[in-house]
């Protein structure tokens, strides 16, 4: 199996260099992926980081408080604790989150990325401002969408070209981002809006907004630009066998920063 993955990695290298223009980094960092009960994106995220990007990855169980000296923490997608009573609220109170908040604090400025439900957890914990509410349609939405960068100067967006419409999958029932006017003023002033939902040709409008998010917001960060939240499931777009490696552009910026 290792030999198969090695061949996949070689093919990936050639692909990203030719078609995406991404020069694959070889720095090895230590990533911690938090495993909450129900986090079905956990294994996909481990696969993306370890087998595709060849990084050192460890599991962080939700009841643990020791982050094992990681450089980056990933909160994966998936319905942690069954999304009950609302997505992310129970996981946000897990013991590991207190350690993650300290890790992301001003002195150390550790890097944290929340994907899908991980984004919801970051908002529920207060590590990111705003709320993620039931989709405007009132239904679960699972499909490929497009996003374009609003700020290409952050770690998770620096490999995305300005104006580029990036196809990524989404799978959520509560992804409608909302925030009060003061928070939105801060977001615009600090460049905290990272990605917006758009059409294939890069236009942001109601038709290209899959969940009704305010200002088509698909991803944000905190003011210190070390805590990131994205609704799209980047870990599901990392393998050429699935026909999409765009998610690697999100992870790549966290390596060797």
C-alpha positions, 0 to 999 in steps of 0.5 A, spaced: 500 500 500 505 504 501 508 503 494 501 505 491 501 511 495 508 513 493 506 513 486 500 517 487 504 522 490 509 522 484 503 523 480 500 529 484 507 532 484 507 533 476 500 535 476 500 541 481 506 543 478 504 543 471 496 545 472 496 548 478 503 552 478 504 550 486 511 548 487 510 542 493 514 544 499 518 538 502 518 541 509 515 536 515 511 539 520 507 536 525 499 536 525 494 534 530 487 532 527 482 533 533 477 526 533 470 528 536 465 522 536 462 523 529 467 527 525 467 523 519 472 528 516 477 525 520 480 520 516 480 524 510 484 529 513 489 525 516 490 521 509 491 528 505 496 531 510 500 524 511 499 520 505 499 526 500 502 532 503 507 527 507 507 531 513 507 528 520 500 527 523 497 525 530 490 524 532 488 529 538 482 525 542 477 530 544 478 528 551 485 530 551 489 536 553 496 535 551 497 537 544 503 533 543 507 539 540 504 540 534 505 546 529 498 546 526 491 544 529 486 541 524 478 541 526 475 536 521 469 536 518 463 531 520 457 531 525 461 532 531 456 529 537 451 528 532 450 535 531 446 535 537 443 540 540 446 544 534 452 543 530 459 544 534 456 546 541 458 540 545 465 539 541 466 547 543 466 545 550 471 539 549 477 539 554 481 539 548 478 546 546 481 549 552 488 547 550 487 549 543 485 556 545 491 557 549 495 554 543 492 559 538 493 565 544 497 571 542 504 569 545 505 562 541 500 564 535 499 557 534 495 555 527 488 552 527 484 551 521 476 549 522 473 545 516 466 544 515 463 542 522 470 545 525 468 552 522 462 551 526 466 549 533 470 555 532 464 559 532 461 556 538 467 556 542 468 564 540 475 563 537 472 566 531 466 571 530 460 570 527 455 564 527 453 559 522 446 558 521 441 553 518 441 554 510 437 558 507 433 553 503 432 549 510 435 543 507 442 539 507 446 541 501 451 537 498 455 538 492 461 542 488 461 549 489 466 555 487 469 560 491 474 565 490 479 569 494 477 575 498 484 576 501 490 572 498 495 574 503 493 569 508 496 562 509 490 558 507 489 563 501 496 565 498 496 559 493 490 561 490 490 566 485 487 573 485 480 572 482 481 564 481 474 561 482 476 554 485 471 548 485 470 545 492 465 540 495 460 542 501 456 538 505 452 541 510 445 543 513 448 549 517 453 553 513 449 560 513 454 565 516 452 571 519 455 577 523 453 583 526 454 590 523 460 591 527 463 584 526 463 585 519 466 592 519 472 589 522 472 583 517 472 588 512 477 593 515 482 587 517 481 583 511 478 577 515 474 575 509 478 569 506 473 566 501 466 568 498 462 563 494 461 565 487 459 562 480 464 558 475 466 565 472 468 568 479 461 572 480 458 573 487 451 573 487 445 570 490 445 564 485 452 562 487 451 562 494 449 555 496 447 557 503 445 564 504 451 566 507 452 574 508 456 577 503 457 570 500 462 568 505 465 562 505 471 562 509 474 567 515 480 568 519 481 572 526 484 578 526 491 575 528 490 571 522 492 564 525 485 561 526 481 560 520 474 557 518 472 554 511 465 551 510 468 547 504 470 540 505 477 541 502 480 534 505 475 531 500 479 535 494 486 532 495 486 526 490 487 525 483 483 519 483 477 523 485 478 528 479 480 534 484 486 536 488 484 544 489 483 542 497 491 542 497 491 549 496 488 550 502 493 545 506 499 547 503 500 554 505 500 551 512 506 548 511 513 551 512 510 558 513 
